[in-house]
Amino acid sequence: MKKMYTTKLVKMFFTITSIIFILTSCTWSLNRDNDNALEETISKQSTYIANLATQVAKQEQMNWDQWEDIGRLYTQMPYALGIITPVPPGMTITPTPYDFSDQDAGVTTTPTPSMSIDIEYPLDTRTGIDEIDRVIDAIMGEDIDVRLDLVHLISTACTTADGLGGPPKCEPGEADGTIVNVFPVSNGEGHHVRPSLLMDVFDFTVRGVIAVYMVPEDAYHTEYWPAGTYGVIFTSEDGGYSHIITVLVESGRIVRLEFIPNWPPFDLIRQKSDAFILPPIR
């Protein structure tokens, strides 16, 4: 009896041991499968990230190439639109003004080679207003003395204060408040020129008139910074680049000059006034 009981215990032990072994084996196998699956997933994700990084690098290069193309297009656009057209050396081209009656009627015109070469009025164009036309004649001519004959000097108090703008600066030996004769000029910042330097200031050449406007009544002006009654805008290529020169006129005299590097200048010109005697032809 005792022997039978012992035999049963032994069988039971082996049975339990076998069950534990089987469960352990299954668990180990399952963990190994999970580890293999995880390693495979990580490997796939690493490969995907590497491919994604390559695609991002390619896209960045494509974007950079596109920006370069856009930059080249932007540079060439003024020529494509006819705002700036290369003129062969020695060639003289007669500009054709744009008829603003078409624009007022809401008609949109497409630039053609015959109307997209220059932006100035014909050289003999005048306004019919004598005080303006005298200035146009003087500026279009090459005689600096004729230009200087039309200059109006301002008599105003100078200042010893530092800084840009404001009243004219006193020269060494001049006390603050000394009355001096000056001519106002703007080339980005406003300043005043003494008579001895006027010859240099008016030593420039122009291509032609691009617009003539009436100065708005609310235009900024002070005793030492006149606004003028009319603004005559010329194009120039002095210095090797296209820019505009605005001559402010009052009572037939030149009261101020503005040298403005903006190009193309049409938006700036249209912001100056709502009343044009010769509107920009583009």
C-alpha positions as CSV (number, residue, x, y, z in Angstrom):
1,M,0.0,0.0,0.0
2,K,2.8,2.3,0.9
3,K,4.6,1.5,-2.3
4,M,1.6,2.3,-4.4
5,Y,1.2,5.6,-2.7
6,T,4.9,6.4,-3.3
7,T,4.5,5.5,-7.0
8,K,1.6,7.9,-7.3
9,L,3.5,10.7,-5.7
10,V,6.4,10.1,-8.2
11,K,4.0,10.1,-11.1
12,M,2.4,13.3,-9.8
13,F,5.8,15.0,-9.4
14,F,6.8,14.1,-12.9
15,T,3.5,15.3,-14.3
16,I,3.7,18.6,-12.5
17,T,7.3,19.0,-13.6
18,S,6.4,18.3,-17.2
19,I,3.6,20.8,-17.1
20,I,6.0,23.5,-15.6
21,F,8.5,22.7,-18.3
22,I,6.0,22.9,-21.1
23,L,4.7,26.2,-19.8
24,T,8.2,27.6,-19.4
25,S,9.1,26.5,-22.9
26,C,6.0,28.1,-24.3
27,T,6.6,31.3,-22.4
28,W,10.3,31.4,-23.5
29,S,9.3,30.8,-27.1
30,L,6.6,33.5,-26.9
31,N,9.1,36.0,-25.5
32,R,11.6,35.1,-28.1
33,D,9.0,35.6,-30.9
34,N,8.1,38.9,-29.4
35,D,11.7,40.0,-29.2
36,N,12.2,38.9,-32.8
37,A,9.1,40.8,-33.8
38,L,10.2,43.9,-31.9
39,E,13.7,43.7,-33.5
40,E,12.1,43.4,-36.9
41,T,9.8,46.4,-36.3
42,I,12.7,48.5,-35.1
43,S,14.7,47.5,-38.1
44,K,11.8,48.5,-40.4
45,Q,11.3,51.8,-38.6
46,S,15.1,52.6,-38.9
47,T,15.0,51.9,-42.6
48,Y,11.8,54.1,-42.9
49,I,13.4,56.9,-41.0
50,A,16.6,56.7,-43.2
51,N,14.5,56.8,-46.3
52,L,12.5,59.7,-45.0
53,A,15.6,61.6,-44.1
54,T,16.9,61.0,-47.7
55,Q,13.6,62.3,-49.1
56,V,13.7,65.4,-46.9
57,A,17.2,66.1,-48.0
58,K,16.1,65.8,-51.6
59,Q,13.1,68.0,-51.1
60,E,15.3,70.7,-49.4
61,Q,17.6,70.6,-52.4
62,M,14.6,70.9,-54.7
63,N,13.3,73.8,-52.7
64,W,16.7,75.5,-52.9
65,D,16.8,75.0,-56.6
66,Q,13.3,76.4,-57.0
67,W,14.3,79.5,-55.0
68,E,17.3,80.0,-57.2
69,D,15.0,79.7,-60.2
70,I,12.6,82.2,-58.7
71,G,15.5,84.6,-58.0
72,R,16.6,84.4,-61.6
73,L,13.0,85.0,-62.7
74,Y,12.6,88.0,-60.4
75,T,15.9,89.5,-61.8
76,Q,14.7,89.0,-65.4
77,M,11.1,90.0,-64.8
78,P,11.6,93.8,-65.5
79,Y,13.1,92.9,-68.9
80,A,10.3,90.4,-69.6
81,L,7.6,93.0,-68.7
82,G,9.3,95.7,-70.7
83,I,10.0,97.8,-67.6
84,I,13.7,97.7,-68.4
85,T,14.9,96.8,-71.9
86,P,18.5,96.5,-72.9
87,V,19.3,99.1,-75.5
88,P,22.2,98.3,-77.9
89,P,25.1,100.8,-77.7
90,G,24.6,103.8,-80.0
91,M,20.9,103.1,-80.6
92,T,18.4,105.9,-80.0
93,I,14.8,104.8,-79.3
94,T,11.8,107.0,-79.3
95,P,9.3,106.2,-76.5
96,T,5.6,105.8,-77.2
97,P,3.4,107.1,-74.3
98,Y,0.6,105.0,-73.1
99,D,-2.9,106.3,-73.7
100,F,-4.5,106.5,-70.2
101,S,-8.0,106.8,-71.7
102,D,-7.9,103.0,-72.3
103,Q,-6.9,102.4,-68.7
104,D,-9.7,104.7,-67.4
105,A,-12.1,102.7,-69.5
106,G,-11.0,99.5,-67.7
107,V,-9.2,98.1,-70.7
108,T,-6.2,95.9,-69.9
109,T,-3.5,96.1,-72.5
110,T,-0.6,93.7,-72.9
111,P,2.8,95.3,-73.4
112,T,4.2,94.9,-76.9
113,P,7.7,95.5,-78.1
114,S,6.6,98.9,-79.6
115,M,5.4,100.2,-76.2
116,S,7.7,98.4,-73.8
117,I,11.1,99.9,-74.6
118,D,11.1,103.2,-72.6
119,I,9.0,104.7,-69.9
120,E,9.7,108.4,-70.6
121,Y,7.6,110.8,-72.5
122,P,9.0,112.0,-75.9
123,L,11.8,114.5,-75.4
124,D,9.8,117.4,-76.7
125,T,6.8,116.8,-74.4
126,R,5.8,119.8,-72.3
127,T,3.0,120.6,-70.0
128,G,1.8,123.9,-71.3
129,I,2.5,125.4,-67.9
130,D,5.3,127.9,-68.4
131,E,6.8,127.7,-64.9
132,I,7.1,123.9,-65.2
133,D,8.2,123.9,-68.8
134,R,11.1,126.3,-68.0
135,V,12.4,123.8,-65.4
136,I,12.0,120.8,-67.8
137,D,14.0,122.7,-70.4
138,A,16.7,123.5,-67.9
139,I,17.0,120.0,-66.6
140,M,16.8,118.3,-70.0
141,G,19.6,120.7,-71.2
142,E,23.3,120.2,-70.2
143,D,24.0,123.7,-69.1
144,I,24.4,123.6,-65.3
145,D,24.4,127.4,-65.1
146,V,20.9,127.5,-66.6
147,R,19.8,125.1,-63.9
148,L,21.4,127.1,-61.2
149,D,19.6,130.3,-62.4
150,L,16.3,128.6,-61.4
151,V,17.4,127.6,-57.9
152,H,15.7,129.2,-55.0
153,L,17.9,129.3,-51.8
154,I,16.3,129.3,-48.4
155,S,17.3,131.7,-45.7
156,T,16.8,130.0,-42.4
157,A,18.5,129.5,-39.0
158,C,21.1,126.8,-38.7
159,T,21.5,124.4,-35.7
160,T,24.4,123.0,-33.8
161,A,22.3,120.0,-32.8
162,D,23.5,116.5,-33.9
163,G,21.4,114.0,-35.8
164,L,19.9,113.6,-39.2
165,G,17.1,115.8,-40.6
166,G,15.9,119.1,-39.1
167,P,17.2,122.5,-39.8
168,P,20.5,122.9,-41.7
169,K,23.7,122.3,-39.7
170,C,25.8,125.2,-38.7
171,E,29.3,125.1,-40.1
172,P,32.4,125.7,-37.9
173,G,32.4,129.2,-36.6
174,E,28.7,129.7,-36.9
175,A,26.6,130.1,-33.8
176,D,23.4,128.2,-33.2
177,G,20.6,130.2,-34.9
178,T,22.7,131.9,-37.4
179,I,20.7,132.7,-40.6
180,V,22.3,130.9,-43.6
181,N,21.4,130.4,-47.2
182,V,20.9,126.7,-48.1
183,F,19.3,124.4,-50.7
184,P,17.4,121.3,-49.5
185,V,18.3,117.9,-51.0
186,S,17.2,114.4,-50.2
187,N,19.0,111.2,-51.2
188,G,17.6,108.9,-48.6
189,E,18.1,111.4,-45.8
190,G,17.3,115.0,-46.0
191,H,20.1,117.6,-45.7
192,H,21.0,121.1,-46.8
193,V,23.6,122.2,-49.3
194,R,25.5,125.5,-49.2
195,P,25.7,127.6,-52.4
196,S,29.4,126.6,-52.9
197,L,28.3,123.0,-53.5
198,L,25.3,123.6,-55.8
199,M,27.4,123.1,-58.9
200,D,28.1,119.5,-57.9
201,V,24.5,118.8,-56.8
202,F,23.1,119.9,-60.2
203,D,25.8,118.1,-62.2
204,F,23.7,115.2,-63.4
205,T,22.1,113.9,-66.6
206,V,18.6,112.7,-67.3
207,R,17.0,110.5,-69.9
208,G,13.6,112.2,-69.9
209,V,10.4,113.1,-68.0
210,I,8.4,110.2,-66.6
211,A,5.7,112.2,-64.7
212,V,4.6,115.7,-63.5
213,Y,2.3,115.9,-60.5
214,M,0.7,118.5,-58.3
215,V,2.0,118.4,-54.7
216,P,-0.8,117.6,-52.2
217,E,-1.7,120.5,-49.9
218,D,-1.0,118.2,-46.8
219,A,2.5,117.3,-48.0
220,Y,5.1,117.7,-45.3
221,H,6.9,121.1,-45.3
222,T,8.6,123.5,-43.0
223,E,10.4,126.8,-43.3
224,Y,13.6,124.9,-44.0
225,W,12.0,122.0,-46.0
226,P,9.6,123.3,-48.8
227,A,7.2,121.0,-50.5
228,G,6.8,123.0,-53.7
229,T,3.7,123.2,-55.9
230,Y,4.7,120.8,-58.6
231,G,6.9,117.8,-58.8
232,V,8.7,117.0,-62.0
233,I,10.1,113.4,-62.1
234,F,13.0,112.6,-64.4
235,T,14.7,109.2,-65.1
236,S,18.5,109.0,-64.9
237,E,21.2,106.4,-65.3
238,D,24.0,108.3,-63.6
239,G,26.3,106.0,-61.7
240,G,25.4,103.1,-63.9
241,Y,22.0,102.3,-62.4
242,S,18.4,103.4,-63.2
243,H,16.8,105.8,-60.7
244,I,14.6,108.9,-60.6
245,I,15.2,112.5,-59.8
246,T,12.3,114.6,-58.5
247,V,12.6,118.4,-59.0
248,L,10.2,120.3,-56.7
249,V,9.0,123.6,-58.3
250,E,7.3,126.6,-56.8
251,S,6.6,129.8,-58.7
252,G,8.9,128.7,-61.5
253,R,11.9,128.1,-59.2
254,I,13.5,124.9,-58.1
255,V,13.0,124.6,-54.3
256,R,14.2,121.1,-53.6
257,L,15.8,118.0,-55.2
258,E,15.1,114.3,-54.4
259,F,17.4,111.5,-55.7
260,I,15.4,108.3,-55.3
261,P,16.9,104.8,-56.1
262,N,13.6,103.0,-56.3
263,W,13.2,101.0,-59.6
264,P,10.8,100.4,-61.2
265,P,9.4,103.6,-59.7
266,F,5.7,103.5,-60.7
267,D,4.2,102.6,-57.3
268,L,6.3,105.3,-55.6
269,I,5.2,107.9,-58.2
270,R,1.5,107.1,-57.8
271,Q,1.8,107.5,-54.0
272,K,3.0,111.1,-54.4
273,S,-0.2,112.6,-55.6
274,D,-3.7,112.0,-56.8
275,A,-3.4,114.8,-59.4
276,F,-1.1,114.4,-62.3
277,I,-0.4,116.8,-65.1
278,L,1.7,114.2,-66.9
279,P,0.8,110.8,-65.4
280,P,3.3,107.9,-65.6
281,I,2.9,106.3,-69.0
282,R,2.9,102.8,-67.5
